[in-house]
């Protein structure tokens, strides 16, 4: 995947995720912000912050959540960014991380 295609896919994935987070934020009590190409998710109770950002040189989306870093690769067959260790898509991974943070199942 060349840089232009990566940027297009990453922007689309982050925009889609941001829209879903914005819809779910009021219901579950968190706030999402999309600024300068990075998406942040902030929690009041329990306090916490996740960051989702593209890393263009390595063609990955990086997620920082629960004091860990997760690196997702583009999967052309699934047309999604996927965490190789679990096979979770970006959307599934973020829903799971938010569920863990809040102690309740969150659907995005």
KACORPE-V528852 format. One record per backbone hydrogen bond with DSSP energy under -0.5 kcal/mol. CO is the residue of the C=O (numbers start at 1). NH is the residue of the N-H. E is the energy in kcal/mol with one decimal. If there is no record, write none. Layout:
co->CO nh->NH e->E
co->CO nh->NH e->E
//
This chain:
co->2 nh->6 e->-2.5
co->3 nh->7 e->-2.7
co->4 nh->8 e->-2.1
co->5 nh->9 e->-2.6
co->6 nh->10 e->-3.2
co->7 nh->11 e->-2.7
co->8 nh->12 e->-2.1
co->9 nh->13 e->-2.5
co->10 nh->14 e->-2.7
co->11 nh->15 e->-2.4
co->12 nh->16 e->-2.4
co->13 nh->17 e->-2.4
co->14 nh->18 e->-2.7
co->15 nh->19 e->-2.3
co->16 nh->20 e->-2.0
co->17 nh->21 e->-2.7
co->18 nh->22 e->-2.7
co->19 nh->23 e->-1.8
co->20 nh->24 e->-1.9
co->21 nh->25 e->-2.2
co->22 nh->26 e->-0.6
co->24 nh->28 e->-2.3
co->25 nh->29 e->-2.0
co->25 nh->30 e->-1.6
co->29 nh->44 e->-0.7
co->31 nh->42 e->-3.1
co->33 nh->35 e->-0.5
co->33 nh->40 e->-3.0
co->35 nh->38 e->-2.0
co->37 nh->54 e->-0.7
co->38 nh->35 e->-2.5
co->39 nh->52 e->-3.1
co->40 nh->33 e->-2.4
co->41 nh->50 e->-2.7
co->42 nh->31 e->-2.5
co->43 nh->48 e->-1.5
co->48 nh->43 e->-2.8
co->50 nh->41 e->-2.3
co->51 nh->64 e->-3.0
co->52 nh->39 e->-3.1
co->53 nh->62 e->-3.3
co->54 nh->56 e->-0.5
co->55 nh->58 e->-0.8
co->55 nh->59 e->-0.7
co->55 nh->60 e->-1.7
co->56 nh->59 e->-1.1
co->59 nh->74 e->-0.6
co->60 nh->55 e->-3.5
co->60 nh->62 e->-0.5
co->61 nh->72 e->-3.2
co->62 nh->53 e->-2.6
co->63 nh->65 e->-0.6
co->63 nh->70 e->-3.0
co->64 nh->51 e->-1.9
co->65 nh->68 e->-1.1
co->68 nh->65 e->-1.9
co->70 nh->63 e->-2.9
co->70 nh->72 e->-0.6
co->71 nh->84 e->-0.5
co->72 nh->61 e->-2.0
co->73 nh->82 e->-3.3
co->74 nh->76 e->-0.6
co->75 nh->79 e->-1.3
co->75 nh->80 e->-1.5
co->80 nh->75 e->-2.7
co->81 nh->90 e->-1.7
co->82 nh->73 e->-2.5
co->82 nh->84 e->-0.7
co->83 nh->86 e->-1.1
co->83 nh->87 e->-3.0
co->88 nh->83 e->-3.0
co->89 nh->93 e->-2.8
co->90 nh->94 e->-2.5
co->91 nh->95 e->-2.3
co->92 nh->96 e->-2.3
co->93 nh->97 e->-2.5
co->94 nh->98 e->-2.6
co->95 nh->99 e->-2.2
co->96 nh->100 e->-2.3
co->97 nh->101 e->-2.2
co->98 nh->102 e->-2.7
co->99 nh->103 e->-1.8
co->99 nh->104 e->-1.1
//
